[in-house]
Amino acid sequence: MRVLITGGCGYIGFSLIEQLDATNEITEIVIYDNLSRNIYPVFFAKFSEKVRFIQGDILDERKLEKAMRSIDCVVHLAAKVNSPLSDIETQHYDQINNWGTSILVNLVEKSAVEKIIYLSSGVVYGNTKNELATVDFPVNPINHYGKSKLLGEEHTLRLKDKISTYILRVGNVFGVNPAIRMDTVMNKFIFRAIFNDQVMILGDGSQIRSFINVEVLARKLKKYILQEGTISKIANVSTFNYSIEEIAYFMKENLFPDLQIRYLNENNSYWGYGLQNGGSLSKEQLEIDFIANLKILKNNFTIK
């Protein structure tokens, strides 16, 4: 199988390439990335010769069409992401996440591609308040990032009756790899706890976030890539749901006893989202696993 990964030089892309490169069924991995985030670890990793790179923009229709030739599966990771702020340069969300996905879908429709996997986000649900959203939960994104990702979903759904089409609404990603992002909630909190002895919570901290480790996500993506048969579905992909305040106190109780937890606009409540995945683990087991993940993340910082 030959796989094209848009945005493959990024955080999730790096772990996915590692997974696919070690998989015999995958014969070629094409990374398509414009390098706009100045992230280069994929070029120094010891990947096999079946991994190759094309520098190109998602809006460059001609180059993207050429990159897609002879591809069996497209994994669409390329996006303008919302961290830390989603109300700056808002036109880029529309250009990249909306129209960029539209261009990609149009090209897939004309090609011999048999499968597309679109990485969406749990933020398309908007504020789920105290509920965990199933895929049937009403979508109501409340920021530019969420709105643009939902539009990307709508473009991708045009393919669902023609080829295998997976739309994956993913939680907040955390964990360590060479292309790590430090603006995601968990990674940022651990970094600040180590080097500043404090974390800052916006609002009262009751807002829920859904989380998944980057390596776990990569394994799930590989499973969808290798899935046989013509199947189309929308799925939530996450492991843990905790409030921002819970995360901070997990860190204080289990990792950083001297951690200072500070609040900004403590009297305000901010929106949050949680994802229902139908997992069988109890809350106690999830907390043990979650704290173990926090410890692994902390221990990967070699300079303290």
Secondary structure by P-SEA (a helix, b strand, c coil): cbbbbcccccaaaaaaaaaaaacccccbbbbbccccccccccccccccccbbbbbccccaaaaaaaaaccccccccccccccccccccaaaaaaacaaaaaaaaaaaaaaccccbbbbbccccccccccccccccccbbbbccaaaaaaaaaaaaaaccccccbbbbbbccbbbbbccccccccaaaaaaaaaaccccccccccccbbbbbbbaaaaaaaaaaaaaccccccbbbbbbcccccaaaaaaaaaacccccbbbbbccccbbbbbbbbbccccccaaaaaaaaaaaaaaaaaacccc
